[in-house]
Amino acid sequence: MRVTIKETDKLAALLFLDQKGYNHAFEFISEHGGLEQFTYDASSKSYHCSEDAYTWWNKVLEEHEILEDRVEDLKTQFDSEIIQFVVGRVPNHGLEDYPDAVHAALDKAFGDRDKPQIPPLVGLSEAAEILGWSKQQINVYLMRGKFPEPIQRLASGPIWTQKRIEDYRDSRK
């Protein structure tokens, strides 16, 4: 969202980028009743606002974008329904405080975001148990290219994320 700051006539941008690079700033501000702080100027093709409004929205958008990125990253490791359940239980704290409240709930449920997250891992025996198969059957499917590639091959054997094996199992039902 292209913005001109009234006090300085400086051109700036408000960004809320999704993982595909699309800017959702205008929609986000609109959904939260913030457009009255902006005046569209067709000649400059920008929204005019005060420096205070720009600074506040820039901070809020950045914090919400970080939160959205974290949620999307967690969805690659955990069931999205569980993540939505955790997020959905967080009471509304207002735009400024909501990301911190959600981060705290996610930290409690999935581990501290400032520490590296290692998803649950499984080896051949655990994968066989999850699928109700033998280890030999998994090896046959692996050799035929009909089984998820392991994230790593160790001396003790291949390893996968538990979620990848569970997703594979669920896709075969």
Summary of the structure (lengths in Angstrom):
residues: 173
radius of gyration: 22.8
end to end distance: 44.7
largest distance: 71.0
contacts: 428
relative contact order: 0.09
helix: 49%
strand: 16%
